[in-house]
Amino acid sequence: MIVTDNVYMLDCTSGSHSYAILGSETVLIDTSFPGKGPAILAELAALGVKPQEIKQILLTHFDVDHIGNAAFLQQATGATVWASAIDIPYILGQKPRPGIKKYIGMMMRVKLPANIQAFPESNRLGEIEVIPTPGHTPGHVCLLYKGVLLAGDLVTTREGRLNPSPDMMTWDKKLVLASIKKVAALSFNWICPAHGMPVERGALLEKFV
Protein backbone atom coordinates (compact mmCIF):
# COMPACT_ATOMS: atom_id res chain seq x y z
CA MET A 1 0.00 0.00 0.00
CA ILE A 2 1.31 3.43 -0.94
CA VAL A 3 1.03 5.82 2.02
CA THR A 4 2.94 8.72 0.44
CA ASP A 5 5.31 8.97 -2.52
CA ASN A 6 8.17 7.58 -0.43
CA VAL A 7 6.45 5.47 2.26
CA TYR A 8 4.99 2.03 1.61
CA MET A 9 3.18 -0.39 3.90
CA LEU A 10 4.27 -3.89 2.91
CA ASP A 11 1.17 -5.95 2.16
CA CYS A 12 2.95 -9.22 2.90
CA THR A 13 3.32 -8.24 6.57
CA SER A 14 -0.39 -8.24 7.36
CA GLY A 15 -0.90 -8.78 11.10
CA SER A 16 2.15 -6.74 12.07
CA HIS A 17 3.00 -4.25 9.39
CA SER A 18 6.45 -3.34 8.20
CA TYR A 19 7.02 -0.16 6.24
CA ALA A 20 9.59 0.82 3.64
CA ILE A 21 10.93 4.33 3.14
CA LEU A 22 12.25 4.85 -0.36
CA GLY A 23 14.16 8.07 0.12
CA SER A 24 17.80 8.88 -0.54
CA GLU A 25 18.37 5.30 0.63
CA THR A 26 15.95 2.46 1.34
CA VAL A 27 15.03 2.03 5.00
CA LEU A 28 12.88 -0.75 6.46
CA ILE A 29 10.81 -0.08 9.57
CA ASP A 30 10.24 -3.26 11.62
CA THR A 31 10.34 -6.77 10.18
CA SER A 32 7.06 -8.49 11.17
CA PHE A 33 6.54 -12.10 12.28
CA PRO A 34 9.26 -14.72 11.80
CA GLY A 35 9.24 -16.42 8.42
CA LYS A 36 8.18 -13.43 6.34
CA GLY A 37 11.67 -12.40 5.27
CA PRO A 38 11.55 -13.85 1.73
CA ALA A 39 8.12 -12.31 1.12
CA ILE A 40 9.41 -8.93 2.30
CA LEU A 41 12.31 -9.10 -0.15
CA ALA A 42 9.98 -10.21 -2.95
CA GLU A 43 7.58 -7.31 -2.34
CA LEU A 44 10.44 -4.82 -2.22
CA ALA A 45 11.79 -6.29 -5.46
CA ALA A 46 8.39 -5.61 -7.03
CA LEU A 47 8.89 -1.97 -6.00
CA GLY A 48 12.24 -1.99 -7.78
CA VAL A 49 14.35 -2.33 -4.63
CA LYS A 50 17.28 -4.75 -4.73
CA PRO A 51 18.39 -6.36 -1.44
CA GLN A 52 21.69 -4.50 -1.39
CA GLU A 53 19.82 -1.19 -1.67
CA ILE A 54 18.26 -1.70 1.78
CA LYS A 55 20.71 0.18 3.96
CA GLN A 56 18.97 0.52 7.33
CA ILE A 57 16.54 -1.59 9.37
CA LEU A 58 14.94 0.36 12.21
CA LEU A 59 13.17 -1.53 15.00
CA THR A 60 10.54 0.37 16.98
CA HIS A 61 10.77 -2.08 19.90
CA PHE A 62 11.65 -5.59 21.00
CA ASP A 63 8.43 -7.55 20.33
CA VAL A 64 8.81 -10.79 18.38
CA ASP A 65 6.46 -9.62 15.61
CA HIS A 66 8.74 -6.64 14.98
CA ILE A 67 12.16 -8.27 15.16
CA GLY A 68 11.09 -11.56 13.57
CA ASN A 69 13.07 -11.22 10.33
CA ALA A 70 15.74 -8.75 11.36
CA ALA A 71 18.52 -11.34 11.30
CA PHE A 72 17.40 -12.82 7.95
CA LEU A 73 17.14 -9.39 6.34
CA GLN A 74 20.40 -8.19 7.84
CA GLN A 75 22.19 -11.17 6.34
CA ALA A 76 20.42 -10.86 2.97
CA THR A 77 20.97 -7.13 2.57
CA GLY A 78 23.97 -6.12 4.65
CA ALA A 79 21.80 -3.43 6.26
CA THR A 80 22.57 -1.91 9.64
CA VAL A 81 20.01 -2.82 12.31
CA TRP A 82 19.04 -0.10 14.79
CA ALA A 83 17.01 -0.13 18.01
CA SER A 84 16.81 1.88 21.20
CA ALA A 85 19.60 1.32 23.71
CA ILE A 86 16.93 0.48 26.30
CA ASP A 87 15.31 -2.28 24.24
CA ILE A 88 18.46 -3.87 22.81
CA PRO A 89 19.12 -6.06 25.91
CA TYR A 90 15.57 -7.47 25.58
CA ILE A 91 16.09 -8.16 21.87
CA LEU A 92 19.31 -10.02 22.63
CA GLY A 93 17.82 -11.99 25.53
CA GLN A 94 20.05 -10.31 28.09
CA LYS A 95 16.93 -9.17 29.95
CA PRO A 96 13.64 -11.10 30.20
CA ARG A 97 10.70 -9.51 28.42
CA PRO A 98 8.09 -8.30 30.93
CA GLY A 99 4.69 -9.89 31.45
CA ILE A 100 3.13 -12.20 28.87
CA LYS A 101 5.83 -11.30 26.36
CA LYS A 102 8.28 -13.45 28.29
CA TYR A 103 6.25 -16.52 27.34
CA ILE A 104 5.62 -15.38 23.78
CA GLY A 105 9.37 -15.03 23.35
CA MET A 106 9.89 -18.55 24.71
CA MET A 107 7.28 -20.06 22.36
CA MET A 108 8.25 -18.10 19.25
CA ARG A 109 12.00 -18.36 18.92
CA VAL A 110 13.66 -15.76 16.73
CA LYS A 111 17.12 -15.74 15.21
CA LEU A 112 18.83 -12.65 16.56
CA PRO A 113 20.53 -10.03 14.41
CA ALA A 114 24.21 -9.33 14.96
CA ASN A 115 25.71 -5.99 15.93
CA ILE A 116 22.53 -4.07 16.69
CA GLN A 117 23.30 -0.36 16.83
CA ALA A 118 21.71 1.96 19.38
CA PHE A 119 19.94 4.94 17.88
CA PRO A 120 22.21 8.01 17.92
CA GLU A 121 21.95 10.42 20.83
CA SER A 122 20.93 13.07 18.31
CA ASN A 123 17.77 11.00 17.69
CA ARG A 124 18.25 11.42 13.97
CA LEU A 125 19.15 9.02 11.19
CA GLY A 126 19.35 11.00 7.99
CA GLU A 127 15.88 12.40 7.31
CA ILE A 128 14.26 10.26 10.02
CA GLU A 129 13.62 11.59 13.52
CA VAL A 130 13.66 8.99 16.31
CA ILE A 131 11.10 9.85 18.98
CA PRO A 132 11.36 7.99 22.33
CA THR A 133 7.82 6.88 23.22
CA PRO A 134 8.12 4.47 26.17
CA GLY A 135 5.16 2.59 27.54
CA HIS A 136 4.39 -0.31 25.23
CA THR A 137 7.97 -1.39 25.96
CA PRO A 138 10.59 0.46 28.04
CA GLY A 139 12.47 1.63 24.95
CA HIS A 140 9.70 1.91 22.35
CA VAL A 141 10.24 4.59 19.70
CA CYS A 142 8.20 6.16 16.94
CA LEU A 143 9.82 7.38 13.75
CA LEU A 144 8.92 10.59 11.96
CA TYR A 145 9.63 11.00 8.27
CA LYS A 146 8.30 13.81 6.06
CA GLY A 147 4.87 14.10 7.64
CA VAL A 148 4.48 10.38 8.39
CA LEU A 149 4.55 9.01 11.93
CA LEU A 150 5.63 5.37 11.92
CA ALA A 151 4.03 4.51 15.23
CA GLY A 152 5.07 0.94 15.96
CA ASP A 153 2.78 -0.32 18.73
CA LEU A 154 2.18 3.02 20.44
CA VAL A 155 -1.30 3.05 18.92
CA THR A 156 -3.53 0.79 16.85
CA THR A 157 -6.19 1.69 14.30
CA ARG A 158 -9.48 0.04 13.51
CA GLU A 159 -12.20 1.33 11.21
CA GLY A 160 -10.55 4.74 11.25
CA ARG A 161 -10.41 4.95 15.04
CA LEU A 162 -7.22 5.36 17.05
CA ASN A 163 -6.54 3.51 20.31
CA PRO A 164 -3.55 3.02 22.63
CA SER A 165 -1.77 -0.31 22.53
CA PRO A 166 -3.81 -3.01 24.32
CA ASP A 167 -3.33 -3.16 28.09
CA MET A 168 -2.41 -6.86 28.05
CA MET A 169 0.56 -6.15 25.78
CA THR A 170 1.61 -2.92 27.44
CA TRP A 171 4.46 -2.49 29.90
CA ASP A 172 3.24 0.80 31.39
CA LYS A 173 -0.18 2.19 30.41
CA LYS A 174 0.43 5.64 31.95
CA LEU A 175 3.61 6.02 29.95
CA VAL A 176 1.78 4.99 26.77
CA LEU A 177 -0.74 7.79 27.28
CA ALA A 178 2.04 10.27 28.06
CA SER A 179 3.86 9.20 24.89
CA ILE A 180 0.71 9.65 22.80
CA LYS A 181 0.38 13.18 24.18
CA LYS A 182 4.00 13.76 23.29
CA VAL A 183 3.55 12.80 19.64
CA ALA A 184 0.25 14.69 19.48
CA ALA A 185 2.27 17.88 19.91
CA LEU A 186 4.25 17.12 16.75
CA SER A 187 3.37 18.03 13.20
CA PHE A 188 2.57 15.17 10.80
CA ASN A 189 -0.17 14.09 8.42
CA TRP A 190 -0.25 10.29 8.55
CA ILE A 191 -0.19 7.73 11.37
CA CYS A 192 1.17 4.33 10.35
CA PRO A 193 0.76 1.67 13.06
CA ALA A 194 1.95 -1.91 13.04
CA HIS A 195 -1.56 -3.11 13.85
CA GLY A 196 -4.30 -1.57 11.77
CA MET A 197 -4.23 0.50 8.61
CA PRO A 198 -2.51 3.85 8.06
CA VAL A 199 -4.85 6.77 8.69
CA GLU A 200 -4.72 10.48 8.10
CA ARG A 201 -4.20 12.29 11.35
CA GLY A 202 -7.17 14.65 11.23
CA ALA A 203 -8.56 15.09 14.75
CA LEU A 204 -7.78 11.53 15.89
CA LEU A 205 -5.27 12.59 18.55
CA GLU A 206 -7.39 15.28 20.16
CA LYS A 207 -8.97 12.92 22.68
CA PHE A 208 -5.52 12.16 24.12
CA VAL A 209 -4.42 15.77 24.60
N, C-alpha and C positions, 0 to 999 in steps of 0.2 A: 504494500500500500504506500502510495506517495503521500507524505505529510506536507512537505514543502519541496522546493526544487532540489534541495540537497539532503533531505532527511527522509529515510524510508523505514517503514515498519516491515520486518521480514515475515511474510505470510507463513513460512514453514515453522515458525516458532510459536504458533498458536498455543495458548495456555500459559505461556510466560514469554512475552515478546522481547525480542532483540531488535535493535535499531541500527541502521547504518547511516553514517554521515559521509557523504561524498563531497568533501570540500577540497582544500589544497592537497590533502591526503585522505585516504579512506580510514575511517575510524569505526569500530564496532562497539556498541554499547550493550553489555551483558551478552550471555551466550546460551541461555535457555536450559532446558532439561538435558541430561546426559543422552547421548546417542543422536543428537540432531546436527552434529558438526558437518557431516557430508552434505546434508540438505542445505545448511547455511551457505556453504561454499558454492553449491549448485545455483542457489537463488542469486547470490552475488555475481556469479558468472553470467547469469541471464541479464544482469544490470550492466554488464561490461567490465566487471571488476575481477582482475586476476588475483590469485591468492597472495602473490608477493606484493601487491599494491595495498594490502591491508597492513597498515603500519602500527596502529594502536588498538588495544582492546581494553576498554574501561569498564570496570565492575562497580556497580552501584552499592553492592553489599555482599555478604558472604553466603546467602542462601543457595542451596544446591541447584535450584532451578535458574540461577543466574550465573553460577560458575561451572555449570555442567559440562561445557565443551571448551573451556578456556585452555586446557592443556592441549587438546587435539588441534585447536585453531592456532595456538602459539606455535606448535610444531609444524603445522602445514603452511604457515604464512611467514614465520619469523617475526611476528609482531611483538611489541612490548606490551606486557600485561600490567595494568595499573589498578590499585585499590587503595582505600584509605588505610593509613597506618594503624588505626584502631581495629579494623576488621581483618587485616592480614593474618594475625595469629589464629583467628577462627578458621579462615580459609585453609591454612596449613595444618590444622589440627593441633596446634600448640595450646589452644584454649578450647574447652568444650562449649559448643553452642548452647545458649540458654533455652530452658523450657522444652517444648515439644520438638524443637529443631534438633536437639541432641539425638533424638531417636530417629528422626528423618535422615539425618546424616549417617547414622549407623546402618539403616536399611538401604539407603541409596548411595552406594559408594561412588566416589568421583575421583578420577585421576587428577592429580594436582599439577597446576602449572609451575614451571621453574622460574626463579628470579622475579617474583612479583615486585614491582616498584611501588613505593608509596607516592601518592599524589604530591606534587611540589607544594612547598609552604606558601607559594604565591597563589595557590588555588587556581592556576591557569595552566592549560595545555593547549598551546596554539590559540585558536579561536574559541576554545571551550572553557567556560568557567565552571569550576568544581565548587559546589555549594554544600557544606556539611549540613546534613539534616538528620541528626540522630533521633532514635525512637523506635523505628521498626527493627533496627539493629543498632548497637552502640556506635558504629562508624558509618552508617548509611550516608550516602551522598546523592544529590540530584546534580544534573549536568545541564547547563544552559548554553544553547548555541543558536545565535541569530533568531531570537524570538521563539525558540522551541525549548520547553522545559522537559527534559528526559527524566521522569520522576521516579524510576525504579519502583519500589513498593511503598513509597510515602503515601500515595493515594491509589485508589482503584476507580474505574469508571464502569457504569452500567446504565444503559439506556439514556445516555447523556447526563447522568447524575454523577457527582463526585463524592467519594467517601474516603475516610482515613483507612489505612491498612487494618485488616480484621484484628480484633483484640487477641484472639487465640495465637496469632502469628507475630504479635508485637511484643517487643522487649520492654518498652516504656510508653504507655499510652499518652501520658502528659507531655512527654518530649515530642511525640508524633504531632500533637496538636500545636505545640510551640513551633515546630519546624514548618508546619503548613502555614502558620501565620508569617513566619519568616519569608517563605517564598512568595506569599501573597503580596508582599511589599515590593517585589521585583517586577520588572516590565517584561512581559512575553505574551505571545499570542496563542500558542498551542501547549497543551499538556499531554504528554505521551507516557502513559503508565505501562508497567509490565503486564498488568492484569486489567483487561478492558481495552476499549478502543481509544485512539487519540481523539481529543475533543478540543474545540476552540475554547479559549479561556472564558470569554464573556463575563458573566457575573457569578460563575461557579464558586469562586473562592470567597465571596463576600460573607457567607455564613460562618466562616472560620475566623474572620477578623474581629 
